[in-house]
C-alpha cells in the first residue's frame, strides 16, 4: 500500500519519494530487482550497472561486435520483472546503456512488447558518448579540449595512446525531462552514479535547477545506495557482531524528502542491517574530499550528519550544502592499451625468499629478449608459522606480462617459456593449472579527463520525438585544488594514557575505494574521545608510514576531516598503478587498502580497547 501523499494545492510539500536500488555493479544479484518490486512499496527503482572498469570492458565487447556494449544483466532482470513494474506503475531509470544506449533501449522495448507491455513509454538519454570527439582533434578543439582530471597540465591531444572511444558523465536534467514527458522507463549511458536518483527526486518534488541544497541532498542519497548491499551490511569493517544469519543481503532504499534530507532503509524482511556506522562507511566510499563535484550541483559534504532514527534499519542523512556546479564534467577516454597474460605460482615451506629469488631470476633470464611493455612478478600473502595445514603455509606469486601487440605476449613467447621452466623451479613448485590465463587478452587504458559539459549535445529520445536539453548556464568556477590540512587542534598523544601495540582496526573503522588511478581511505571512530585521538594520530606522515612499501614519492596524499561523522579521510593520488582497466595490482580497485591499513600495528590507548572493533 502506498504511503499517504501529503499534498495540499501548492502549499504542502509532497511526501518523500521512495527509490529502491536493484544493482550496485555489473552482473549483480540477478533477482535483486524482483525482490525489490515484490517485497514492499516503491515509487521508483534505479541501479548502477557501470564503473570505469566495465566502460573499458564494454569498449572491448563493442570492438568485437558493434551491436554490443551495454549491460545484458539489466535486461535479464527486466525480463523477469516487467509485468510487476507495469502493474505497480513503478518508474525505472537505468544506466545500463553503457556504450550502446540506443541498442539497450531497443532491447528494453522488445522485452516490454514480448510481455504485452508495449504501452509503456521508453526513452533514452544520449550525448554522453563522445567517441566521435575523442578520436578527432578538431572536434576536441571545438569544445575547448579535454584535460586530465587530476593533472590539468596534461592534455588528451598529447596522450601517447590512440583514443578508441569516450564517455562524458552526464547529469540529471535529461532524465527529468524524460519523466516530465511521461516516460515509464529511462535508459541512460554514462550518467553519474547518482544522476538517476537526483533526477527522480527533482521530478517528484518539482525542484528547479537552482534547488542547490535539495539537489546536494539527493546527490548524497544516490551516492549511498548506488553500491547496493554496501550500505546494508556488506564491505563493512564492523561486521563481526552481525554475522549470524547474514546471507543474501537485501538492497537499499532511499526515502528522499522535499528538502533533500533522506532516510536510508531496506525492506523489513530483507537480510542485512542499516545503521549509522555502516552508512558512514558507504558515505566515505570513493569520495575525493569535502567537495563532491557533480554536473548538476557542487555539494559541500563536510558537515553531513548520519544519524540513527528511533526505528530499526532507518538512518537519516542531512547537512549537505549545494551550490552551482562547474561548467565541466568528468570524461573517460578509452584506448586499446595492448594485450596481457598471466600465471599464478604457489610456494610453501621454508626459505620462501630464496624460492622467490630463484624463480624471479629464472623468469627474468627467460624473458630477457621479450618485447614486453611490462613484466610484473608479485608475491601475495604470508605463510603461517608451524602451519596447521598446507594451505595456511602457502603464498602465491603472480606473474603478469603486457605488450603493445598481441604477438608480444603470444603463447610461444609467454606460456611456452613459463611451462618449459616448470622442471627448473624451486622445491615444492606448483602452479595454477588454468592455462587459459596465459592466453593473450586485450586490455584498455583510461584517460580520466575534464570536458565542457555546457558545450556537449544532450538529448532525450522517444520513439516519436527527440527533445534537446539546453544547459541552464548557471555555473561557478571549479573549486580548484582540493584543500588538505592536518587537524586544527592536535592533542599530544601521551595525554590519552597508557598504550598497547595492537592493529589500528581495533579502534578505527575504515572504507577505501578507487577513482581512476586514485585511492581514497576514510577512517572513522565510535565516539568523540576516540575521534580526538584519531584526528591527532592520523597525520599525513603517519599514513605514509602505515602504507609502508606501497608508498612511492610520486603519490600525493591529501587529508581532510568530517567532524559530524567523526572521520579522517585521505586521498592517495596516482596510487593504483594506472587504475582498474590496466593496473597490475591484484587489488586494482583499492577496496582492500583500508583493511590493510587497519591491520597495521599502532600504539593505541588501552582505555579504548575494552571492546575492540576487530581482533588481531
Secondary structure, DSSP 8 states (H G I E B T S, - for coil): -------BTTTB----EEEEE--SSTT--TTHHHHHHHSS--SEEEE----HHHHHHHHHHHHH-TT--S-HHHHHHHHHHHHHHHHHT-EEEE-TTTT-HHHHHHHHHHHHHHTT-TTS-EEEEES-B-HHHHT-HHHHHHTT--EESS-TT-BGGG-SS-EEEEEE-B-SHHHHHHHHTT-SEEE-SSB-TTHHHHHHHHHHHT--TT-HHHHHHHHHHHHHHTTGGGGTTSS-TTGGGG-TT--SB--EEEEE-TTS-EEEEE-TTSBS---HHHHHHHHHTT--SSEEE-SS-EEE-TT-EEEE-SSTT-EEEE--EEE---SEEEEEEEEEEEEEEEEEEEEESS-HHHHHHHHHHHHHHHTTT---SEEEEEEE----TT-SSTGGGEEEEEEEEEESSGGGG-TTTTHHHHHHGGGSS-TT-EE---GGGGS-EEEEEEEEEEEESTTS--EEEETTEEEE------------S------TT---GGGG--EEEEEGGGT-EEEEEEETTEEEEEEE-SSHHHHHHHHHH--HHHHHHHHGGG--TT-EEEEEEEGGGTEEEEEEET-STT-TTT---TTTT-TTHHHHHHTSEEEEEGGG-TT-SS--
